[in-house]
Amino acid sequence: MKLQDYPRPKNDNGIGLHFRLDLVETPNKPHISQGVEWLQAINAKWTLIAGQDWTQIGKAARMCWDAGIMPVCRLICKIDKGFIDWETGVKTLLDLGIPAYMQIFNEPGDLREWRDQVPKIDQFAAKWADAAGRVFAAGGLPGMGGVLGLDEWLAAFNAVEGGAQNELWSKAWFCVHNYGSNHPPNYPYDDVNQKGIPCTEEEYAKYRFSMPFEELNILRRDSANPGDTVMQDDTTVLRVVMFKKWMTDSLGYCLPMIGGEGGWQWQTEEDLRYPKLPDEFHAAYTREMFEWFRAGKLSDGTPLMDELFCCTPWIQADGQADSWWFGPLGTKQATIDAVASIPSFTRKFSWDETQAPVVTEPIDVGGLPPAMETPSPVLDDPNITRPLPDLDVNVPTEPEPLPVLEPPTEPTQPEPEQPAPSITYTIQQGETLWGIAKKFGTTVDALIAANNIEDRNKIRAGQKLMIPR
């Protein structure tokens, strides 16, 4: 199936949002109807619906579909669960006249997605390949389930019999989880990361940082990464560029990329060089990500790839700290208003008669501190290529055997000497040693040694760590 033949909503604009988790629809609790109204309020044309069973998923999907919103569906289940009736899920959607976009499993590297809380990538790969074949045979569109690592992608790819020649890839798609941490939309190409520009006193006074002013600017200076690209640091919404390279290197082309989760989590502070994400940044950054589809270019200045169908941040509602509506931290009205204020448009692809979308007003994200206003020059990357929109995936009668691809090994870099004294850091909810190491420019092994950690997977929010400098 050609890229342009994949189902898309009418007047597609690439704007999406993960649907709420409570899929009850009764006269007293019209939660699905309310969720649809919220999507319409921001002119969203895509949504990811996650549910506990096919009946509730089908009900929510049909109500979204009737409102002109494309539903992408995921069964909430553990990866190491026993038998899953994927065929019934596909049939449920097709019987309702809805394209059966089916996300198969979710983030295999996350211990919460496993019954025994032990990620097993080989098991995920085998189960994904089996489920994808069954979804395809039933007439559905099998989705790669929110993989975040190259090892996960390659394991699933290699588990499919025949590799790139298997016909299921002709209807497959890639579920994008592009979280941005507390980084600006053009990270890692922004001046803080590339040049280590210092924080101004005005910026420090206005925004929340967790380090003294002088230490912050020392950290910025010492943690500058000139020449850094998304291939070296993918903690950014621009990681879609990296996802495309993974697929192009193995498949020979890029699958449609459809948002499942992503965006900016509320008041996150994973990278201490940047402020704890203020409300105005959440609003401005989210709008800028959606403006990719109106302007036809990404935040690093490169053209928007045809394969990126939509972005779908986390999440509408229902008890999540990141809920846009009525969450425990309140309604994110600034973000809702920022997205709703985007002028109505229909996204243009390279195969459309009009090659570039008409932008009637400049992109204005506003509210950025001085340290983030001036974008760095776009860095040339020979690995980033333009899409092939007219690619038609056909199955040859005698496919050539393909080598098994393995993740590239990263060269070991020598530890730089850090003469500065250690500092103490308090672990935040959801953080990992890997993420903390990246914040401070150190390594996981150094953190383990400095803190006598016996199990790297058992750290907790509130725990104090000594950060070797």
Secondary structure, 3 states (H helix, E strand, C coil): CCHHHCCCCCCCCCEECCCCCCCCECCCCEHHHHHHHHHHHCCCCEEEEEECCHHHHHHHHHHHHHCCCEEEEEECCCCCCCCCCHHHHHHHHHHCCCCCEEEECCCCCCHHHCCCCCCCHHHHHHHHHHHHHHHHHCCCEEEECCCCCHHHHHHHHHHCCCHHHCHHHHHCEEEEEEECCCCCCCCCCCHHHHHCCCCCHHHHHHCCCCCCHHHHHHHHHHCCCCCCCCCCCCCCHHHHHHHHHHHHHHHCCCCCEEEEEEECCCCCCCCCCCCCCCHHHHHHHHHHHHHHHHHCECCCCCECCCCECCECCCCCCCCCCCCCCCCCCCCCHHHHHHHHCCCCCCCCCCCCCCCCCCCCCCCCCCCCCHHHCCCCCCCCCCCCCCCCCCCCCCCCCCCCCCCCCCCCCCCCCCCCCCCCCCEEEECCCCCCHHHHHHHHCCCHHHHHHHHCCCCCCCCCCCCEEEECC
